[in-house]
Amino acid sequence: MKRNKNKNPIQIETDEWWYKGCFIQEQIHPELLKYHVFKDTIEQETIGTTNSFVRAKEMCVDNEVKDYKIGWRSFLF
């Protein structure tokens, strides 16, 4: 599989991005932190949550998945 050489997350949905083998989802809920970060694996393990998109990207870098399951290309039409 080709890797994402882009240094920026790729937006795959209105409030979802793929970056470094991880998903970043924006959550709209008053009691939850704004961004949920989880791995692109079969188990989709949660990495963490944060109110900062910059921190969400850092979480992806720190937990990069090289052998991801879906990848950003599967979201292209």
N, C-alpha and C positions, 0 to 999 in steps of 0.2 A: 504494500500500500504506500502511496505517496504521502509524505508528511506535510503538515501545514508549516510552510516556511515563513508565513506571515507573522509579524510580531504582535499583531492585534487579534483579539478574539473574533471569530466569524459568527455573525448573527444568523441563526438558523430559524428562529421564530420571532414574533414580536417582542417577547420578553425572555428569550433564551439564546445563549451563546455557547459555542464550542471552542475550547482552547486547551492546547497541550494534552489532549486525551481526556479532558474533563468537560462537564457541562456546568454552566452557570445559569441558574434560573432566578428571575426576579419574582419575588413573592409579594403579593399585595394583601397584607393582613396586619392589623394594628398591633398584634401581639407577637409577631415574628420578625426576625431580622430580615432585611430587604433581599439579600442574595443567598441562595442555597447552592452549594458547590458539591458535585458528586462525580465519581469516576465513570468513564465510558467503558464499563466492564459488564459481564453478565450479572454480577451481584449489585452493581451500581452503588458501591459503598459511598456513604456521605463523608466528605472531607471536612465540611464545616459550614457555618453561616456567618454572615457579616453584613454590616450596613454600608460598606465601602466597596465599590466596584474595583478599585485599585487593589484592595486586599484580596478580593475574590480572585483576581488574576494572579496574585502572588501565591495563593493557595494552589492554583493550577500548576504553576511553575514548580513549587515545592513537592507536588505529588504527581508529576507528569506520568501519564500512562502511554508507554511506547507501543504496547500490543493491545490497542483499543478494539472494542467490539463493533461499533457503528461507524464512527467517523463523520466528519462534516459533509462529505460528498453525498452521502445518502439523503441529505435534505434538499439537494438541488433538484429542480424539476426539469 
